[in-house]
Amino acid sequence: MPEISLFFGIRITMNWRDHIPPHFHAEYNGEQALIDFLNGRVLEGRLPKRQLKLVLAWAEIHGDELMQNWELARSLAPLNKIAPLA
């Protein structure tokens, strides 16, 4: 899975041709979650509370870029890196 961002030890990836709804994968310290970035909710898995808050804040800031990457991924095109949470 291509990495699209990395911040505070949280790795964000997106799969090509992944199932709907639009989402990304977040991984921190061995824990993983699928995040629906349109609705700001966890679809599957879990992250520690603090890291989940950071991921959801990042997703809200970068919603348009995430959607662009989702569309690229659906067509098997290379994905763009997205700026980390600073």
C-alpha positions as CSV (number, residue, x, y, z in Angstrom):
1,M,0.0,0.0,0.0
2,P,1.4,3.4,-0.9
3,E,2.3,5.7,2.0
4,I,0.7,9.1,1.5
5,S,1.7,10.7,4.8
6,L,3.6,10.1,8.0
7,F,3.4,12.2,11.1
8,F,3.9,11.7,14.9
9,G,4.6,8.0,14.2
10,I,1.3,7.6,12.4
11,R,1.6,6.0,8.9
12,I,-1.2,6.9,6.4
13,T,-1.7,4.6,3.4
14,M,-4.3,4.2,0.7
15,N,-4.8,1.0,-1.4
16,W,-5.4,0.9,-5.1
17,R,-9.0,-0.1,-6.1
18,D,-10.0,-0.5,-2.5
19,H,-13.7,-1.0,-1.5
20,I,-16.1,1.9,-0.9
21,P,-16.7,4.1,1.0
22,P,-13.7,6.3,0.4
23,H,-11.2,5.6,3.2
24,F,-7.5,5.4,4.1
25,H,-5.5,3.2,6.4
26,A,-3.8,4.6,9.5
27,E,-1.2,2.6,11.5
28,Y,0.4,3.5,14.8
29,N,2.5,1.3,17.0
30,G,1.1,-2.0,15.6
31,E,-2.5,-0.9,15.7
32,Q,-4.5,-0.2,12.5
33,A,-7.7,1.5,11.5
34,L,-9.6,2.1,8.3
35,I,-10.9,5.7,8.4
36,D,-13.8,7.0,6.3
37,F,-12.6,10.4,5.6
38,L,-15.9,11.7,4.2
39,N,-17.7,11.1,7.5
40,G,-14.7,11.2,9.9
41,R,-15.3,7.8,11.4
42,V,-13.5,4.5,12.0
43,L,-14.8,1.8,9.7
44,E,-12.7,-1.0,11.2
45,G,-9.9,-1.5,13.7
46,R,-8.7,1.0,16.3
47,L,-6.1,3.5,17.2
48,P,-5.2,5.0,20.6
49,K,-7.5,7.9,21.4
50,R,-4.9,10.6,21.1
51,Q,-3.6,9.3,17.7
52,L,-7.2,8.9,16.4
53,K,-7.9,12.6,17.2
54,L,-4.7,13.6,15.3
55,V,-5.7,11.4,12.3
56,L,-9.2,12.8,12.2
57,A,-8.0,16.4,12.4
58,W,-5.5,15.7,9.6
59,A,-8.2,14.1,7.5
60,E,-10.5,17.1,8.0
61,I,-7.7,19.5,6.9
62,H,-6.8,17.4,3.8
63,G,-10.2,16.2,2.7
64,D,-9.9,17.5,-0.9
65,E,-6.5,15.9,-1.3
66,L,-7.7,12.6,0.1
67,M,-10.5,12.6,-2.3
68,Q,-8.2,13.3,-5.2
69,N,-5.9,10.4,-4.1
70,W,-9.0,8.2,-3.7
71,E,-9.9,8.9,-7.4
72,L,-6.3,8.3,-8.5
73,A,-6.2,5.0,-6.6
74,R,-9.4,3.8,-8.1
75,S,-7.8,4.3,-11.6
76,L,-4.5,2.7,-10.5
77,A,-2.6,6.0,-10.9
78,P,0.3,7.0,-8.7
79,L,-0.8,8.7,-5.5
80,N,0.3,12.1,-4.2
81,K,2.0,12.7,-0.9
82,I,-0.1,14.8,1.5
83,A,1.6,17.1,4.0
84,P,1.8,15.8,7.6
85,L,0.1,17.3,10.6
86,A,2.5,19.9,12.0
